[in-house]
Amino acid sequence: MAVGAATVLERAKRPDIIVIGFDGIAEGTDLVIAGTAAGDVAQNAKAMGEISVDIALQIIKGEKKAADFPKVIDSGMMLVHRWNVQKYRADFLGLK
């Protein structure tokens, strides 16, 4: 959605509106590099997957029940901005 919003705002010549994306995908970080977005909130997809598989395995093995786990689990996030966008892209997206 940030990509679409940034495109519309650029066409409308509205640099006064700040765009911040969400999800930490390549297209969102491209906006940060281009300066058309101030940042992007990146979820930790790797941790989300690892935690999910760990919980599923514990339930499948009968070690725990679904009710034993908290309803909300924080897998972490990061604010990607112009000072760390290249490192984030390299470390988490495998991009240069």
Residue pairs with C-beta under 8 A, 6 or more apart in sequence:
1 21
1 22
2 19
2 20
2 21
2 22
2 28
2 31
2 37
2 40
3 21
3 27
3 28
3 31
5 19
6 19
6 31
6 36
6 37
9 15
9 17
9 19
9 36
10 36
18 38
19 31
19 36
19 37
19 38
20 37
20 38
20 39
20 40
20 41
21 28
21 31
21 32
21 37
21 39
21 40
21 41
22 28
22 40
22 41
23 40
23 41
23 42
23 43
24 40
24 41
24 42
24 43
24 45
24 78
24 80
24 88
24 92
24 93
25 93
26 89
26 93
26 95
28 37
28 40
28 80
29 40
29 80
29 85
29 88
29 89
29 93
29 95
31 37
31 40
32 38
32 39
32 40
32 80
32 81
32 82
32 85
33 82
33 85
33 86
35 82
38 81
39 79
39 80
39 81
40 79
40 80
40 85
41 77
41 78
41 79
41 80
42 77
42 78
42 79
42 80
42 88
42 92
43 75
43 76
43 77
44 75
44 76
44 77
44 78
45 92
46 92
47 75
47 76
48 75
51 73
51 75
55 64
55 69
58 64
59 65
59 66
78 84
78 88
80 88
86 96
89 95
89 96
90 96
